[in-house]
Amino acid sequence: MNNWVEIDDRSAVAVVRRLARRHGAELGLPETRIDELGIVATEATTNILRYAERGRALIEMVRSPGAGLITMIFTDRGPGISDIDRMFLDGESSTESAGLGLGAIVRLSDSFDIFSSPENGTTIACTFGGRGDHADIGVEAVGLRVCHPHEERCGDDFQIRQTPGATDVLLCDGLGHGPAAAEAAAEVTSAALASGGLSSEPGKLMRQITEALVGRRGAVAALVHIAKPQMELRYCGLGNISTLLISAQGVRRMAVRDGRIGGAATGGYEEAAQLEAGDIVILHSDGLKTLREAHFPPGLLKKSPVLIAGFFLDRAFRGRDDASIVVMRINSERAE
């Protein structure tokens, strides 16, 4: 269940706190850590009500071999925080909460980031758990997804696999939304696994997936492979998954081949690109409005991938379909 929780009255505080604690228990966190999750959820939600009157929260749990991660996004369209440094001081928070301030949220979270301005309100991203070794891989990669507002199963899915030599991403969108779409997306990820998993040849893998799923309900998908130390991106897309490469030269939108998994077997449309340190790659489904350069407020792209993903998952969310986004930042210079 990946749903936005609407924060518009005091009852939302308890809802968000219970959800955070439940995910912590499901992940097997110690009781003290679960309590800290509840504190962060309470503080962030109460501050939205006090300073912006309404907003949203998303809490997503991602299981992975040997580790698990809880990501919490809190976002509003209020007046922004004029003095963020002051808000990091203990006691600078809502009088209806514990009064611990943003400083406590920072201390209790394994990672924390914030983006705030009068024009764009405030978005906070914090995580609990997970591994802290991604910097050595050279690519930060984060995915988030959210259900159609009236569904409890998400028809979008993604896989991220990172090794010292490569980052591989699959993002897919099962046709429609709800349980049937979720099953269609699961068929895509299962077909990728049966073909040997994500690989350095996205076009070949796309053909294998489409061959395995001819006649099924179907989905659209994009595959990305980033090789290290060459920092070369190889891409394949089939259907309307949007893939953007944002660099010092501007925004490059990867082309796609019309069609869907479930129709005729195809390799999709393939492209390659050379990456530089600081480049950002974004993939998203059509549950978000098509992202364009005009949608990037000043300073946002300097923030962490998880905050960028959370910001767009809220601001570009159409509200009538499942939605998903993967954001990657290149941290390593390519080998000559």
Backbone as numpy.savetxt, mean C-alpha at the origin, in Angstrom:
# Nx Ny Nz CAx CAy CAz Cx Cy Cz
-10.36 -8.86 5.77 -11.22 -7.66 5.77 -10.33 -6.43 5.77
-10.38 -5.66 4.71 -9.58 -4.44 4.57 -10.52 -3.30 4.22
-11.08 -2.67 5.21 -12.04 -1.60 4.98 -11.57 -0.30 5.61
-11.85 0.82 4.95 -11.69 2.10 5.59 -12.69 2.19 6.74
-12.23 2.65 7.89 -13.12 2.94 9.01 -13.36 4.44 9.01
-14.60 4.84 8.84 -14.93 6.27 8.83 -14.89 6.79 10.26
-14.17 7.87 10.45 -14.04 8.49 11.77 -14.83 9.79 11.75
-16.03 9.75 12.33 -16.86 10.96 12.33 -17.60 11.17 13.66
-17.42 10.27 14.63 -17.94 10.50 15.98 -17.13 9.67 16.96
-17.41 9.84 18.25 -16.61 9.21 19.30 -16.62 7.69 19.23
-17.68 7.10 18.68 -17.74 5.64 18.62 -16.63 5.05 17.77
-16.09 5.85 16.84 -15.03 5.35 15.96 -13.76 5.03 16.74
-13.53 5.72 17.85 -12.32 5.48 18.64 -12.27 4.03 19.11
-13.38 3.56 19.66 -13.43 2.18 20.15 -13.34 1.19 19.00
-13.96 1.51 17.87 -13.93 0.61 16.71 -12.49 0.43 16.22
-11.78 1.53 16.07 -10.40 1.46 15.56 -9.50 0.77 16.58
-9.69 1.08 17.86 -8.86 0.45 18.89 -9.07 -1.07 18.91
-10.34 -1.51 18.86 -10.61 -2.95 18.87 -10.01 -3.63 17.64
-10.10 -2.99 16.49 -9.56 -3.57 15.27 -8.05 -3.71 15.37
-7.38 -2.69 15.89 -5.93 -2.74 16.04 -5.52 -3.85 17.00
-6.21 -3.96 18.12 -5.88 -4.99 19.09 -6.15 -6.39 18.52
-7.23 -6.53 17.78 -7.55 -7.83 17.19 -6.47 -8.28 16.23
-6.01 -7.37 15.37 -4.95 -7.72 14.43 -3.66 -8.07 15.19
-3.37 -7.33 16.26 -2.19 -7.65 17.05 -2.25 -9.04 17.64
-3.43 -9.43 18.14 -3.61 -10.77 18.70 -3.48 -11.83 17.60
-4.07 -11.57 16.44 -4.00 -12.53 15.34 -2.56 -12.73 14.87
-1.76 -11.67 14.98 -0.37 -11.77 14.57 0.51 -12.40 15.64
-0.07 -12.60 16.84 0.68 -13.24 17.92 1.60 -12.30 18.67
1.30 -11.01 18.65 2.14 -10.06 19.38 1.94 -10.24 20.89
2.96 -9.93 21.70 2.79 -9.99 23.16 1.75 -8.99 23.64
1.18 -9.26 24.80 0.09 -8.43 25.31 0.51 -6.96 25.46
1.75 -6.73 25.88 2.20 -5.34 26.03 2.20 -4.62 24.68
2.57 -5.35 23.62 2.58 -4.73 22.29 1.16 -4.49 21.80
0.26 -5.39 22.12 -1.14 -5.19 21.75 -1.70 -3.96 22.45
-1.34 -3.78 23.72 -1.76 -2.58 24.46 -1.24 -1.32 23.77
0.01 -1.38 23.30 0.59 -0.21 22.62 -0.09 0.07 21.29
-0.49 -0.98 20.58 -1.29 -0.79 19.37 -2.58 -0.03 19.70
-3.23 -0.44 20.79 -4.46 0.22 21.20 -4.25 1.68 21.55
-3.12 1.99 22.18 -2.82 3.39 22.53 -2.66 4.23 21.26
-1.88 3.72 20.31 -1.66 4.46 19.07 -2.99 4.68 18.35
-3.81 3.63 18.24 -5.10 3.76 17.57 -5.98 4.80 18.25
-6.00 4.78 19.58 -6.82 5.72 20.33 -6.35 7.15 20.14
-5.04 7.38 20.28 -4.50 8.73 20.15 -4.75 9.30 18.75
-4.42 8.52 17.73 -4.54 9.02 16.36 -5.99 9.30 15.99
-6.89 8.40 16.37 -8.30 8.57 16.03 -8.90 9.76 16.78
-8.58 9.90 18.05 -9.11 11.02 18.83 -8.60 12.35 18.31
-7.35 12.40 17.89 -6.81 13.64 17.35 -7.49 14.04 16.05
-7.87 13.05 15.22 -8.63 13.38 14.00 -9.93 14.05 14.37
-10.65 13.50 15.35 -11.93 14.09 15.75 -11.75 15.49 16.31
-10.68 15.70 17.06 -10.49 17.01 17.70 -10.09 18.08 16.69
-9.16 17.74 15.81 -8.58 18.78 14.95 -9.19 18.86 13.55
-9.78 17.75 13.07 -10.32 17.76 11.71 -11.80 17.39 11.67
-12.34 16.89 12.78 -13.74 16.51 12.94 -14.08 15.18 12.27
-13.43 14.86 11.16 -13.69 13.58 10.51 -12.47 13.14 9.71
-12.39 11.86 9.47 -11.29 11.31 8.68 -11.49 9.82 8.48
-10.41 9.11 8.23 -10.49 7.67 7.97 -9.29 6.96 8.61
-9.48 5.68 8.89 -8.38 4.83 9.35 -8.42 3.52 8.58
-7.25 3.01 8.27 -7.12 1.70 7.64 -6.07 0.93 8.42
-6.41 -0.28 8.83 -5.46 -1.13 9.54 -5.35 -2.43 8.75
-4.16 -2.71 8.26 -3.95 -3.88 7.42 -2.88 -4.77 8.03
-3.16 -6.06 8.04 -2.20 -7.03 8.54 -1.68 -7.85 7.37
-0.36 -7.95 7.26 0.27 -8.73 6.20 1.12 -9.80 6.85
0.81 -11.07 6.54 1.61 -12.18 7.04 2.67 -12.51 6.01
3.87 -12.84 6.46 4.93 -13.28 5.57 5.79 -14.28 6.33
6.53 -15.15 5.62 7.33 -16.16 6.30 8.31 -15.55 7.29
8.20 -15.96 8.54 9.12 -15.50 9.55 8.82 -14.13 10.12
7.80 -13.45 9.61 7.51 -12.10 10.09 6.08 -11.72 9.72
5.54 -10.75 10.42 4.23 -10.21 10.10 4.28 -8.71 10.30
3.37 -8.01 9.66 3.39 -6.55 9.71 1.98 -6.02 9.82
1.78 -5.09 10.74 0.52 -4.35 10.83 0.80 -2.92 10.40
0.07 -2.46 9.40 0.18 -1.09 8.92 -1.07 -0.33 9.31
-0.90 0.86 9.87 -2.03 1.71 10.24 -1.91 3.05 9.53
-2.97 3.41 8.83 -3.05 4.70 8.13 -4.16 5.52 8.76
-3.86 6.76 9.12 -4.85 7.70 9.64 -4.79 8.94 8.77
-5.92 9.35 8.22 -5.90 10.47 7.29 -7.13 11.35 7.45
-6.94 12.63 7.26 -8.05 13.58 7.34 -7.82 14.71 6.35
-8.83 15.52 6.16 -8.73 16.67 5.26 -8.95 17.96 6.03
-8.44 17.98 7.23 -8.57 19.14 8.09 -7.56 20.22 7.75
-7.31 21.12 8.69 -6.45 22.29 8.43 -4.96 21.99 8.47
-4.58 20.74 8.72 -3.17 20.42 8.84 -2.64 20.80 10.21
-1.39 20.44 10.48 -0.75 20.73 11.76 0.26 21.85 11.54
0.02 22.98 12.15 0.87 24.15 11.90 2.23 24.02 12.57
2.29 23.31 13.71 3.55 23.18 14.44 3.73 21.71 14.82
4.23 20.93 13.87 4.37 19.49 14.09 5.34 19.22 15.23
6.43 19.99 15.33 7.41 19.75 16.39 6.76 19.84 17.77
5.88 20.82 17.95 5.20 20.95 19.25 4.30 19.75 19.52
3.66 19.23 18.48 2.76 18.11 18.66 3.49 16.82 19.01
4.80 16.78 18.79 5.56 15.61 19.19 5.84 15.58 20.69
5.55 16.68 21.38 5.79 16.73 22.82 4.68 16.02 23.56
5.01 15.28 24.60 4.00 14.62 25.41 3.07 15.67 26.01
1.79 15.32 26.05 0.79 16.23 26.60 0.13 17.08 25.56
0.69 17.13 24.34 0.09 17.93 23.27 -0.79 17.02 22.43
-1.97 16.74 22.95 -2.93 15.88 22.27 -4.31 16.24 22.77
-5.27 15.46 22.36 -6.63 15.74 22.78 -6.79 15.51 24.28
-7.55 16.36 24.93 -7.81 16.18 26.35 -8.69 14.96 26.58
-9.35 14.44 25.52 -10.21 13.27 25.66 -9.42 11.98 25.48
-8.16 12.06 25.08 -7.33 10.86 24.95 -6.36 10.83 26.12
-5.32 9.98 26.00 -4.35 9.88 27.09 -3.44 11.10 27.16
-3.52 11.98 26.17 -2.71 13.18 26.17 -1.24 12.92 25.93
-0.93 11.86 25.18 0.46 11.48 24.99 1.12 12.16 23.81
0.35 12.73 22.89 0.91 13.45 21.76 1.46 12.52 20.68
1.85 13.14 19.56 2.43 12.37 18.47 3.74 11.71 18.88
4.42 12.29 19.84 5.68 11.71 20.29 5.52 10.28 20.76
4.43 9.99 21.48 4.19 8.63 21.94 3.88 7.70 20.79
3.14 8.19 19.80 2.84 7.36 18.63 4.13 7.00 17.91
5.05 7.96 17.82 6.35 7.70 17.20 7.12 6.64 17.99
7.17 6.80 19.30 7.95 5.87 20.14 7.38 4.47 20.11
6.06 4.36 20.08 5.44 3.04 20.17 5.41 2.31 18.84
5.56 3.02 17.75 5.52 2.41 16.42 6.91 1.96 15.99
6.98 0.91 15.20 8.26 0.49 14.64 8.70 1.41 13.51
7.76 1.99 12.80 8.07 3.05 11.84 6.93 4.05 11.86
7.26 5.30 11.56 6.27 6.38 11.62 6.61 7.41 10.56
5.57 7.95 9.92 5.76 9.05 9.00 4.50 9.90 8.99
4.66 11.18 8.68 3.53 12.11 8.69 3.68 13.10 7.55
2.55 13.43 6.93 2.50 14.45 5.88 1.33 15.36 6.22
1.59 16.66 6.36 0.54 17.57 6.80 0.74 18.93 6.18
-0.36 19.51 5.72 -0.35 20.88 5.20 -1.78 21.41 5.22
-1.95 22.74 5.18 -3.30 23.30 5.17 -4.11 22.85 3.96
-3.44 22.61 2.83 -4.13 22.23 1.60 -4.50 20.75 1.56
-3.74 19.92 2.28 -3.91 18.47 2.13 -4.25 17.74 3.41
-4.53 18.48 4.49 -4.85 17.81 5.73 -3.66 17.05 6.27
-3.93 15.98 7.00 -2.87 15.21 7.64 -3.02 13.73 7.36
-1.93 13.09 7.01 -1.89 11.63 6.87 -0.75 11.10 7.72
-1.04 10.09 8.52 -0.05 9.43 9.36 0.02 7.96 8.95
1.23 7.44 8.85 1.43 6.02 8.58 2.37 5.47 9.64
1.96 4.37 10.27 2.84 3.72 11.24 2.71 2.21 11.11
3.77 1.52 11.44 3.78 0.07 11.31 4.25 -0.57 12.61
3.84 -1.81 12.78 4.23 -2.63 13.92 4.68 -3.98 13.39
5.87 -4.43 13.81 6.37 -5.72 13.38 7.08 -5.62 12.06
7.28 -6.77 11.43 7.97 -6.81 10.14 9.47 -6.80 10.32
10.15 -6.92 9.21 11.61 -6.93 9.23 12.14 -5.53 8.97
13.31 -5.23 9.50 13.90 -3.91 9.32 15.11 -3.91 8.42
15.21 -4.93 7.51 16.42 -5.07 6.71 16.23 -4.68 5.25
15.10 -4.04 4.90 14.83 -3.75 3.50 15.81 -2.75 2.91
16.45 -1.91 3.74 17.37 -0.91 3.20 18.52 -1.57 2.47
18.96 -2.77 2.91 20.06 -3.47 2.28 19.68 -3.99 0.89
18.39 -4.12 0.62 17.93 -4.65 -0.65 18.01 -3.58 -1.74
17.98 -2.33 -1.35 18.08 -1.25 -2.32 16.75 -0.74 -2.82
15.67 -1.40 -2.46 14.33 -0.99 -2.88 13.39 -1.10 -1.69
12.72 0.00 -1.35 11.62 -0.05 -0.38 10.35 -0.35 -1.16
9.62 -1.36 -0.75 8.40 -1.75 -1.47 7.28 -2.01 -0.47
6.14 -1.35 -0.69 5.00 -1.45 0.22 3.72 -1.56 -0.59
2.81 -2.40 -0.15 1.50 -2.52 -0.79 0.39 -2.34 0.23
-0.72 -1.76 -0.22 -1.92 -1.63 0.59 -3.13 -1.91 -0.30
-4.22 -2.35 0.29 -5.45 -2.56 -0.46 -6.64 -2.29 0.43
-7.77 -2.01 -0.19 -8.98 -1.72 0.57 -10.18 -2.28 -0.20
-11.17 -2.77 0.54 -12.35 -3.37 -0.06 -13.33 -2.32 -0.59
-14.18 -2.75 -1.52 -15.40 -2.01 -1.84 -16.10 -1.72 -0.51
-16.69 -0.52 -0.35 -17.28 -0.15 0.95 -18.31 -1.13 1.50
-18.95 -1.93 0.63 -20.00 -2.84 1.10 -19.56 -4.30 1.08
-18.27 -4.54 0.96 -17.76 -5.91 0.92 -16.80 -6.15 2.08
-16.57 -7.42 2.38 -15.62 -7.78 3.42 -14.46 -8.59 2.87
-14.49 -8.94 1.59 -13.36 -9.60 0.94 -12.90 -8.73 -0.22
-11.60 -8.61 -0.36 -11.04 -7.70 -1.36 -10.71 -8.47 -2.63
-11.19 -7.96 -3.77 -10.92 -8.59 -5.06 -9.61 -8.16 -5.68
-8.88 -7.26 -5.02 -7.53 -6.90 -5.45 -6.53 -7.66 -4.58
-5.38 -7.97 -5.15 -4.34 -8.62 -4.37 -2.98 -8.25 -4.92
-1.96 -8.43 -4.10 -0.59 -8.17 -4.56 0.36 -9.13 -3.88
1.48 -9.35 -4.52 2.58 -10.10 -3.95 3.85 -9.28 -4.12
4.65 -9.22 -3.08 5.96 -8.55 -3.14 7.00 -9.55 -2.65
7.97 -9.83 -3.47 9.06 -10.71 -3.05 10.37 -9.96 -3.20
11.14 -9.90 -2.11 12.42 -9.20 -2.14 13.55 -10.11 -1.69
14.60 -10.13 -2.47 15.83 -10.85 -2.15 16.97 -9.86 -2.35
18.19 -10.21 -1.91 19.32 -9.29 -2.15 19.54 -8.96 -3.61
19.05 -9.80 -4.51 19.31 -9.56 -5.93 18.17 -8.99 -6.73
16.97 -8.91 -6.14 15.84 -8.44 -6.95 14.63 -8.12 -6.08
13.77 -7.29 -6.64 12.43 -7.05 -6.09 11.42 -7.40 -7.17
10.45 -8.25 -6.83 9.42 -8.67 -7.77 8.05 -8.33 -7.21
7.18 -7.83 -8.08 5.84 -7.42 -7.66 4.81 -7.93 -8.65
3.73 -8.45 -8.12 2.52 -8.77 -8.89 1.37 -8.02 -8.25
0.63 -7.25 -9.04 -0.59 -6.62 -8.58 -1.70 -7.04 -9.52
-2.80 -7.57 -8.95 -3.91 -8.03 -9.80 -5.24 -7.58 -9.24
-6.22 -7.49 -10.12 -7.56 -7.02 -9.80 -8.55 -8.01 -10.41
-9.15 -8.85 -9.55 -10.18 -9.76 -10.02 -11.39 -8.99 -10.51
-11.99 -9.44 -11.61 -13.10 -8.70 -12.21 -14.27 -8.60 -11.24
-14.82 -7.40 -11.13 -15.90 -7.14 -10.19 -15.35 -6.86 -8.80
-16.14 -7.18 -7.79 -15.69 -7.01 -6.41 -16.40 -8.03 -5.54
-15.93 -8.17 -4.32 -16.51 -9.13 -3.41 -15.89 -10.51 -3.52
-16.55 -11.55 -2.98 -15.96 -12.89 -2.90 -15.54 -13.47 -4.25
-16.36 -13.32 -5.29 -16.02 -13.88 -6.60 -14.76 -13.23 -7.15
-14.64 -11.91 -6.98 -13.44 -11.21 -7.44 -12.22 -11.63 -6.63
-12.40 -11.83 -5.33 -11.30 -12.28 -4.48 -10.81 -13.66 -4.91
-11.74 -14.54 -5.28 -11.35 -15.88 -5.76 -10.60 -15.78 -7.08
-11.04 -14.86 -7.96 -10.35 -14.68 -9.24 -8.93 -14.18 -9.03
-8.75 -13.24 -8.09 -7.41 -12.74 -7.79 -6.55 -13.84 -7.19
-7.15 -14.67 -6.33 -6.40 -15.77 -5.72 -5.94 -16.77 -6.78
-6.75 -16.97 -7.82 -6.35 -17.86 -8.91 -5.10 -17.33 -9.62
-5.02 -16.01 -9.76 -3.85 -15.42 -10.42 -2.60 -15.63 -9.57
-2.69 -15.34 -8.29 -1.51 -15.51 -7.43 -1.13 -16.99 -7.32
-2.12 -17.88 -7.30 -1.82 -19.32 -7.26 -1.17 -19.78 -8.56
-1.64 -19.26 -9.70 -1.05 -19.62 -10.98 0.39 -19.13 -11.08
0.65 -17.95 -10.53 2.03 -17.45 -10.51 2.92 -18.36 -9.68
2.42 -18.80 -8.53 3.19 -19.70 -7.67 3.43 -21.04 -8.36
2.38 -21.56 -9.02 2.52 -22.84 -9.71 3.51 -22.77 -10.85
3.71 -21.56 -11.40 4.66 -21.38 -12.50 6.07 -21.13 -12.01
6.25 -21.25 -10.71 7.59 -21.07 -10.14 7.75 -19.79 -9.35
6.66 -19.02 -9.22 6.71 -17.77 -8.47 7.14 -16.60 -9.33
7.20 -15.43 -8.71 7.59 -14.23 -9.43 9.00 -14.40 -9.97
9.23 -13.87 -11.18 10.50 -14.17 -11.85 11.07 -12.94 -12.54
12.26 -13.14 -13.11 12.94 -12.05 -13.82 12.40 -11.87 -15.23
11.43 -12.67 -15.63 10.86 -12.57 -16.97 9.35 -12.37 -16.86
8.92 -11.14 -16.61 7.49 -10.88 -16.41 6.62 -11.30 -17.60
7.10 -11.09 -18.82 6.30 -11.46 -19.99 6.07 -12.95 -20.07
7.11 -13.73 -19.80 6.99 -15.18 -19.81 6.02 -15.65 -18.72
6.15 -15.06 -17.53 5.26 -15.43 -16.43 3.82 -15.06 -16.75
3.59 -13.89 -17.35 2.23 -13.50 -17.71 1.61 -14.52 -18.67
2.38 -14.98 -19.65 1.85 -15.98 -20.58 1.51 -17.27 -19.85
2.36 -17.68 -18.93 2.07 -18.90 -18.18 0.80 -18.76 -17.36
0.61 -17.60 -16.75 -0.60 -17.36 -15.96 -1.83 -17.38 -16.85
-1.78 -16.67 -17.98 -2.95 -16.61 -18.86 -3.26 -17.97 -19.48
-2.24 -18.76 -19.78 -2.48 -20.10 -20.31 -3.18 -20.98 -19.27
-2.80 -20.83 -18.01 -3.38 -21.66 -16.95 -4.83 -21.28 -16.63
-5.22 -20.03 -16.95 -6.53 -19.54 -16.50 -7.48 -19.20 -17.65
-7.24 -19.73 -18.84 -8.16 -19.52 -19.97 -9.56 -20.01 -19.58
-10.55 -19.16 -19.81 -11.93 -19.53 -19.53 -12.40 -19.25 -18.10
-11.51 -18.76 -17.25 -11.90 -18.45 -15.88 -12.54 -17.07 -15.81
-13.05 -16.70 -14.61 -13.71 -15.40 -14.44 -12.82 -14.26 -14.91
-11.54 -14.32 -14.49 -10.57 -13.38 -15.03 -10.16 -12.26 -14.11
-9.11 -11.58 -14.53 -8.52 -10.48 -13.78 -7.64 -9.69 -14.72
-7.19 -8.53 -14.25 -6.14 -7.78 -14.93 -4.95 -7.75 -13.99
-3.75 -7.57 -14.56 -2.57 -7.68 -13.71 -1.39 -6.94 -14.30
-0.43 -6.63 -13.44 0.86 -6.08 -13.86 1.94 -6.77 -13.06
3.08 -7.01 -13.72 4.24 -7.64 -13.11 5.44 -6.73 -13.26
6.23 -6.58 -12.19 7.44 -5.77 -12.23 8.59 -6.57 -11.63
9.73 -6.53 -12.30 10.96 -7.13 -11.78 12.04 -6.05 -11.79
12.66 -5.81 -10.63 13.76 -4.85 -10.52 15.01 -5.61 -10.11
15.99 -5.65 -11.00 17.23 -6.39 -10.74 18.25 -5.49 -10.08
18.93 -6.03 -9.08 20.01 -5.34 -8.40 21.29 -6.16 -8.63
22.44 -5.54 -8.93 22.77 -4.11 -8.78 22.52 -3.28 -10.03
22.01 -3.90 -11.11 21.82 -3.16 -12.35 20.74 -2.09 -12.24
19.82 -2.28 -11.31 18.66 -1.40 -11.12 17.91 -1.21 -12.45
17.67 -2.35 -13.08 16.90 -2.36 -14.32 15.50 -2.89 -14.02
14.51 -2.18 -14.52 13.12 -2.58 -14.34 12.64 -3.28 -15.59
12.00 -4.43 -15.40 11.30 -5.12 -16.48 9.84 -5.22 -16.07
8.96 -4.95 -17.03 7.54 -4.77 -16.71 6.69 -5.50 -17.74
5.54 -5.99 -17.28 4.54 -6.56 -18.19 3.16 -6.22 -17.64
2.27 -5.74 -18.51 0.93 -5.39 -18.07 -0.13 -5.93 -19.00
-1.25 -6.38 -18.42 -2.40 -6.85 -19.19 -3.66 -6.30 -18.53
-4.35 -5.42 -19.24 -5.54 -4.79 -18.67 -5.20 -3.47 -18.01
-6.15 -2.96 -17.23 -6.05 -1.56 -16.80 -5.42 -1.35 -15.42
-4.35 -2.06 -15.12 -3.52 -1.70 -13.97 -2.59 -0.56 -14.41
-2.56 0.52 -13.65 -1.70 1.66 -13.99 -0.34 1.48 -13.33
0.72 1.72 -14.11 2.09 1.62 -13.60 2.84 2.88 -14.00
3.38 3.59 -13.00 4.07 4.85 -13.23 5.50 4.76 -12.74
6.41 5.34 -13.51 7.80 5.53 -13.09 8.02 7.02 -12.93
8.34 7.45 -11.70 8.52 8.86 -11.40 10.01 9.09 -11.15
10.61 9.92 -11.98 12.05 10.16 -11.89 12.32 11.65 -12.03
13.59 12.01 -12.03 13.96 13.42 -12.21 13.54 13.94 -13.56
13.33 13.05 -14.52 12.92 13.45 -15.86 11.41 13.64 -15.99
10.66 13.27 -14.94 9.22 13.43 -14.99 8.50 12.12 -14.72
7.26 12.02 -15.18 6.43 10.85 -14.94 6.27 10.07 -16.25
6.65 8.82 -16.21 6.50 7.93 -17.36 5.43 6.90 -17.03
4.42 6.81 -17.88 3.34 5.85 -17.67 3.57 4.64 -18.57
3.69 3.47 -17.98 3.91 2.25 -18.74 2.66 1.89 -19.54
2.86 1.43 -20.76 1.74 1.02 -21.59 1.20 -0.34 -21.14
-0.02 -0.64 -21.52 -0.62 -1.93 -21.20 -1.23 -2.52 -22.47
-1.43 -3.82 -22.46 -2.14 -4.47 -23.56 -3.57 -4.69 -23.12
-4.51 -4.31 -23.99 -5.91 -4.55 -23.69 -6.15 -6.05 -23.55
-7.07 -6.39 -22.68 -7.39 -7.80 -22.48 -7.48 -8.12 -21.00
-7.56 -9.40 -20.72 -7.68 -9.85 -19.33 -7.18 -11.27 -19.22
-6.74 -11.60 -18.04 -6.47 -12.99 -17.70 -7.82 -13.69 -17.65
-7.91 -14.84 -18.28 -9.20 -15.53 -18.42 -9.64 -15.57 -19.86
-9.10 -14.64 -20.68 -9.33 -14.65 -22.13 -8.25 -15.47 -22.82
-7.88 -15.05 -24.02 -6.85 -15.77 -24.75 -5.50 -15.63 -24.08
-4.68 -16.67 -24.19 -3.34 -16.62 -23.62 -2.50 -15.55 -24.31
-1.75 -14.80 -23.52 -0.94 -13.72 -24.08 0.22 -13.42 -23.13
1.23 -12.80 -23.66 2.35 -12.38 -22.82 2.17 -10.99 -22.27
1.09 -10.28 -22.63 0.91 -8.91 -22.18 1.85 -7.97 -22.90
1.86 -6.73 -22.45 2.75 -5.72 -23.05 3.99 -5.58 -22.19
5.16 -5.60 -22.80 6.42 -5.59 -22.05 7.20 -4.31 -22.31
7.85 -3.82 -21.26 8.74 -2.66 -21.36 9.90 -2.86 -20.38
10.95 -2.07 -20.58 12.09 -2.07 -19.67 12.51 -0.62 -19.43
13.14 -0.38 -18.29 13.59 0.98 -17.96 14.78 0.89 -17.02
15.68 1.85 -17.14 16.82 1.95 -16.23 16.43 2.85 -15.07
16.72 2.43 -13.86 16.34 3.17 -12.66 17.53 3.84 -12.02
17.26 4.94 -11.33 18.28 5.67 -10.59 17.83 5.82 -9.15
18.76 6.05 -8.25 18.42 6.28 -6.84 17.46 7.46 -6.74
16.41 7.29 -5.97 15.40 8.33 -5.80 14.18 8.14 -6.66
14.26 7.29 -7.68 13.09 7.02 -8.53 12.00 6.33 -7.71
10.76 6.54 -8.11 9.61 5.91 -7.46 8.79 5.19 -8.52
8.38 3.97 -8.22 7.50 3.19 -9.10 6.19 2.96 -8.36
5.07 3.26 -9.01 3.75 3.08 -8.41 2.89 2.22 -9.33
2.27 1.19 -8.77 1.26 0.40 -9.47 -0.05 0.56 -8.72
-1.16 0.73 -9.44 -2.45 0.78 -8.76 -3.56 0.28 -9.66
-4.61 -0.24 -9.03 -5.77 -0.73 -9.77 -6.72 0.41 -10.09
-7.77 0.09 -10.87 -8.71 1.15 -11.25 -9.72 1.47 -10.17
-9.53 0.86 -8.97 -10.31 1.32 -7.82 -9.87 2.68 -7.34
-8.69 3.14 -7.83 -8.22 4.50 -7.60 -8.35 5.29 -8.89
-8.61 6.57 -8.76 -8.58 7.45 -9.92 -7.18 7.42 -10.52
-7.09 7.54 -11.83 -5.80 7.50 -12.49 -4.89 8.60 -11.94
-3.75 8.21 -11.40 -2.84 9.19 -10.79 -2.07 9.93 -11.87
-2.05 11.24 -11.75 -1.33 12.09 -12.69 -0.43 13.03 -11.90
0.49 13.68 -12.59 1.47 14.52 -11.93 0.80 15.61 -11.11
-0.36 16.09 -11.57 -1.06 17.16 -10.85 -1.58 16.69 -9.50
-1.64 15.36 -9.29 -2.15 14.82 -8.03 -1.08 14.70 -6.96
0.18 15.06 -7.28 1.27 14.89 -6.33 1.54 16.21 -5.62
1.02 16.41 -4.40 1.27 17.67 -3.71 2.74 17.81 -3.36
3.23 19.05 -3.27 4.65 19.27 -2.95 5.07 18.56 -1.67
6.17 17.86 -1.75 6.73 17.19 -0.58 6.26 15.76 -0.37
5.15 15.36 -0.98 4.61 14.02 -0.71 5.57 12.92 -1.15
6.16 13.07 -2.33 6.98 11.99 -2.87 8.31 11.85 -2.14
8.62 12.75 -1.22 9.80 12.59 -0.37 9.50 11.77 0.87
8.24 11.45 1.07 7.84 10.68 2.24 8.05 9.19 1.98
7.80 8.38 3.02 8.00 6.94 2.91 7.00 6.32 1.95
7.36 5.19 1.30 6.40 4.52 0.42 5.08 4.18 1.08
5.10 3.79 2.37 3.84 3.43 3.02 2.95 4.65 3.20
3.53 5.82 3.48 2.70 7.01 3.60 2.16 7.44 2.24
2.99 7.38 1.21 2.53 7.71 -0.14 1.37 6.80 -0.54
1.53 5.50 -0.26 0.47 4.55 -0.60 -0.81 4.86 0.16
-0.69 5.15 1.46 -1.87 5.46 2.26 -2.56 6.74 1.83
-1.77 7.75 1.48 -2.34 9.02 1.03 -3.19 8.82 -0.23
-2.62 8.13 -1.21 -3.36 7.95 -2.47 -4.51 6.97 -2.31
-4.37 5.98 -1.44 -5.46 5.03 -1.25 -6.69 5.73 -0.68
-6.48 6.82 0.04 -7.59 7.63 0.53 -8.02 8.67 -0.50
-7.10 9.51 -0.95 -7.48 10.66 -1.75 -7.96 10.28 -3.15
-7.47 9.17 -3.70 -7.88 8.78 -5.05 -8.90 7.64 -5.05
-9.35 7.22 -3.88 -10.28 6.09 -3.78 -11.63 6.46 -4.40
-12.05 5.66 -5.38 -13.32 5.95 -6.07 -14.53 5.61 -5.19
-14.39 4.62 -4.32 -15.47 4.27 -3.41 -16.51 3.36 -4.00
-16.27 2.81 -5.20 -17.24 1.90 -5.80 -16.59 0.60 -6.28
-15.42 0.31 -5.81 -14.71 -0.90 -6.20 -13.62 -1.17 -5.15
-13.06 -2.38 -5.21 -11.84 -2.63 -4.44 -10.72 -1.77 -5.02
-9.70 -1.51 -4.21 -8.58 -0.70 -4.69 -7.30 -1.21 -4.07
-6.20 -1.08 -4.82 -4.90 -1.52 -4.32 -3.82 -0.64 -4.91
-2.70 -0.57 -4.19 -1.57 0.23 -4.64 -0.27 -0.37 -4.08
0.76 -0.39 -4.90 2.11 -0.75 -4.48 3.02 0.42 -4.82
3.83 0.84 -3.84 4.77 1.95 -4.04 6.17 1.44 -3.74
7.10 1.73 -4.67 8.50 1.35 -4.49 9.40 2.57 -4.64
10.40 2.67 -3.77 11.40 3.72 -3.91 12.77 3.06 -4.09
13.54 3.56 -5.08 14.87 3.04 -5.34 15.86 3.77 -4.45
16.59 3.02 -3.63 17.53 3.62 -2.68 18.98 3.43 -3.08
19.26 2.54 -4.01 20.64 2.23 -4.38 20.99 2.77 -5.75
22.22 3.24 -5.90 22.71 3.59 -7.21 22.93 2.33 -8.03
22.69 2.41 -9.31 22.89 1.24 -10.16 24.37 1.03 -10.44
24.73 -0.22 -10.64 26.10 -0.56 -10.96 26.38 -0.19 -12.41
27.55 0.38 -12.66 27.94 0.76 -14.02 28.49 -0.43 -14.76
